[in-house]
Amino acid sequence: MTVTLATFMEVLDTSIANVALPHIAGGLGASQDEATWVLTAYLVANAIILPAGAYMTTFIGRKKFYMICVALFGISSALCGLAPSLPLLVFFRILQGVGGGGLAPSEQAILADTFPPEKRGQAFAMYGLAVVVAPAIGPTLGGWITDNYDWRWIFFLNVPICLVSLFLTSRIVEDPPYVHKQVAEAQKGGIKLDFLGFALLGMTFGSLEFVLDKGQEDDWFSSRGITFFTVLMVTAFIAMIWWELRQLRTGHRPIVNLTLFKRPNFSISFILMFVLGFTLYGTTILIPQFVQTLLGYTAELAGKVLSPAGFMMMAMMPVVGFLSSKVDPRKLIAFGFTSLTLSLINMARLNLDVSYGTLVIMRMFQASGLAFLFIPINTIAYIGVKQSENNDVSGLTNLARNVGGSCGTAFMATMLTRRIAAHENSMIRNLTPGDRTFMDRVHSFANSFAGGNGGSDSQGALHTAQAYIYNLLHRQASALAYIDVIRYLTIFCALMLPLLFLIPRPPKGASPSAGH
């Protein structure tokens, strides 16, 4: 419960500010585009720190590092709420992202070290509950706070949670002996921080997050900025791999432990976690956007479409946690991705007449599949890993989920825009003055708008009728574009099933860190 508390708070902050952006922009005298840096700054800082968290615990200890991150998150949250200008708010969000990014790697490693093998599945179920439910309720909670109070309370909300987390951590969490040994060895040999490795890491993931967040807005590679940061990302990534491998050869502690990717079970679990993040975050944004833009739902009602799925996950997670110690995790993952694929096939039946109840059932069906993925994927990732590598595994799997979420969001935004344009171009070919059916419909609507008397305003009524028909066309094209995106996600999830045959058979009764 102690680490889950901070987990929920940190994951919630990746989505809670989304709906408040117009209010933040208005309150600080900034444009909507400028206000998006409030989201981007957090994600960039978060992505940079995630893989570096394990490295930092080597020098100061896991508990101390974790408490520093919680304190930094709480202080920066308070400063975000007090920020008098957008530049300062963005700066404080960077600090908040640094604190939040350091939490996840420590939390999963704490769970893996604290619980015996037979209980780790249930511990990860509690942790996984926070990870999958927080993004679902974030926009709803953010919208409710913004509508009823002030956007600044979105950030003030974190402060008391941080204080409770610090108190509980100081009383309950302890570093295992091997962590104390690592710290003693690091201090005895002198603390030698890998500044070059950290800089390359920052350039790689900072550039990646910038490209994903701003790509669609700036029309991808037609923008010099996007092209520059893409080149920077690729160059820094190649340099980082070379440098980290060199650190290993010379006996130094690398920031990113690339040797983990030698294990098929870890490499495949990294890919599976990426797809989990891709689908979870992508659909969490897609569904509210569909119901708000095309069905006219309010932000609160859109949130209520997602909320029952959160309760579904709450019900399923303990079941999956229990099964994880009884059933081959590969079978659970296969069931999860099969269920997720079928739920997306079912969701492709979306139309402009879909009811609220149908939407809720569709999302709950999808949630049941997602619940069977998080715990077994973590189980596979930790098998055969040395105890001293727990933090490395945790940092990289969380990075996979976060980057997957960013890629899923960028993919959805890009494909929606392009598929809407494609469907509109296809459909508008039939709406020509030479098409008798179309012109009959235009005149029928025009007569209705003119009151049926063909008065002096008949020309205006004709324009209104044409605009009305184009609006109908745009809504139909948009609905078809959403269905296209859902079908792409369906194919993406289905392609994960063959990968499971490449995972070595886990030892009987395997659970997270069972290979210790």
Order of alpha helices (4+ residues) and beta strands (2+ residues): alpha-alpha-alpha-alpha-alpha-alpha-alpha-alpha-alpha-alpha-alpha-alpha-alpha-alpha-alpha-alpha-alpha-alpha-alpha-alpha-alpha
